[in-house]
Structure formats: structure tokens, C-alpha cells
Amino acid sequence: MTNREIFRKLSELRSLGVPACLATVTGTSGSTPRETGAKMVVCADGATYGTVGGGCGENKVRSAALRCLLTTKKPELVKVDLTDDLGTGGGAVCGGEMLVFVEPVGKPGK
């Protein structure tokens, strides 16, 4: 999804009263699947729109977004280490790191 499509989706979700978080890659080092500025929307039901890279790293960001929506209600900076496939013992390893800022959009928890 383009950034324009991401923001259109956020506007739609907000008008429907659907709690959501916006995850944005704010920094990278080494080899990463996405560049700074990549965005993903995560809804309270777990639905996602866009991507911050897929795989284990994206799952970590999705979990942080759900925690933000359902528990803390506060923004969070997530460090995604792609050097060891997050300890899962399999899959592709990019070899870099990403910082992803996760923030609630609209009125979380309503």
C-alpha cells in the first residue's frame, strides 16, 4: 500500500470508530526488508493494512501495536533485530535492524 492508501484506510477506520495503530519504520541499519517511512496499520482485531517487512519482525511490531491498542494506550518504539531471525531458528535473515514507531490513531479503546 502507498502512504496515501494507508492514510485513506486510517481515515475510513476512524470514521467507523475502529481502534487502530499506525506503525512507521523510523530508522534502519544494515539490510532490512523495508526502508524508513514504510507504514502498516494494525486494528484491534489483528487485521493489518500495509507492511513493515513481513515475517517475525512484522509479527513483533503487530504484537506491540496490539499491546498499545488493548493495554497501554501509549506510543512505543520497537527495535526489530533481523540478524538472528528473532531466535526462531529458521527462515530468511536480512541481517539488519529496524526501529518502528507504533502509535494509536483516533480514540483507542472506544
Residue pairs with C-beta under 8 A, 6 or more apart in sequence:
1 9
1 39
1 49
1 50
1 51
3 37
3 39
5 49
5 50
6 22
6 39
6 40
6 41
6 49
6 50
9 41
9 49
9 50
10 20
10 22
10 41
10 105
10 106
13 20
13 41
13 43
13 105
13 106
14 20
14 105
14 106
17 106
17 107
17 110
18 43
18 44
18 106
19 43
19 44
19 69
19 104
19 106
19 107
19 108
19 109
19 110
20 41
20 42
20 43
20 44
20 69
20 104
20 105
20 106
21 41
21 42
21 65
21 66
21 68
21 69
21 102
21 103
21 104
21 105
21 108
22 39
22 40
22 41
22 102
22 103
22 105
23 39
23 40
23 41
23 42
23 52
23 61
23 62
23 64
23 65
23 78
23 100
23 101
23 102
24 37
24 38
24 39
24 52
24 100
24 101
24 103
25 32
25 34
25 35
25 36
25 37
25 38
25 39
25 52
25 53
25 98
25 99
25 100
26 36
26 77
26 99
26 100
26 101
27 36
27 98
27 99
28 34
28 35
28 36
28 96
28 97
28 98
28 99
29 96
29 97
30 82
30 83
30 94
30 95
30 96
30 97
31 82
31 94
31 95
31 96
32 53
32 82
32 94
32 96
32 97
32 98
33 53
33 54
33 55
33 57
33 82
33 94
34 51
34 52
34 53
34 98
38 50
38 51
38 52
38 53
39 50
39 52
40 48
40 49
40 50
40 51
40 52
40 58
40 61
40 62
41 48
41 49
41 50
41 105
42 48
42 61
42 62
42 65
42 66
42 69
42 102
43 69
44 66
44 69
44 70
44 108
46 62
46 66
48 62
51 58
52 58
52 61
52 80
52 98
52 100
53 80
53 82
53 94
53 98
55 85
55 91
55 92
56 85
56 86
56 88
56 91
57 80
57 82
57 86
57 98
60 78
60 80
60 86
61 78
61 80
61 100
61 102
64 76
64 78
64 100
64 102
65 102
67 76
68 74
68 75
68 76
68 102
68 103
68 104
68 108
69 104
69 108
69 109
70 109
73 104
73 108
73 109
74 104
75 101
75 102
75 103
75 104
76 101
76 102
76 103
77 99
77 100
77 101
77 102
78 99
78 100
78 101
78 102
79 97
79 98
79 99
80 86
80 97
80 98
80 99
80 100
81 97
82 93
82 94
82 95
82 96
82 97
82 98
83 93
83 95
83 96
83 97
84 93
85 91
85 92
85 93
